[in-house]
Amino acid sequence: MAILVSFLIDFHACLDKNDVAALERFINSYKDSEIDAVAQFVNGLIKDYDAVRNCLLYPNITNGPVEGINSRTKYVHRRSGGRESVELLCAYRVLAS
């Protein structure tokens, strides 16, 4: 249990301080953990290292606006049952504005 607590504290410290060096130390500390779930999580971080590092380096960049547009588009598609046309999408855009 103590290993899991220290794992969570160390990972939170990496994210809280946006510290790439701390992330590398975290990965090196836990990549060979005796707990399979911890080792699997860290190996996932290694596979997505560039994305995780960029999240720490550029915390103010987000794809939230694009995801919002995607969500609205999917909503229109679900509501129309796949029968939307260009006119319907344009009408929705006017209503959403």
Buried (B, 14 or more C-beta within 10 A) or exposed (E): EEEEEEBEEBBEBBBEEEBBEBBEBBBEEBBEBEEEEBBEBBBEBEEEBEEBBEBBEEEEEEEEEEEEEEEEEEEBEEEEEEEBEEEEBEEBEEEEE
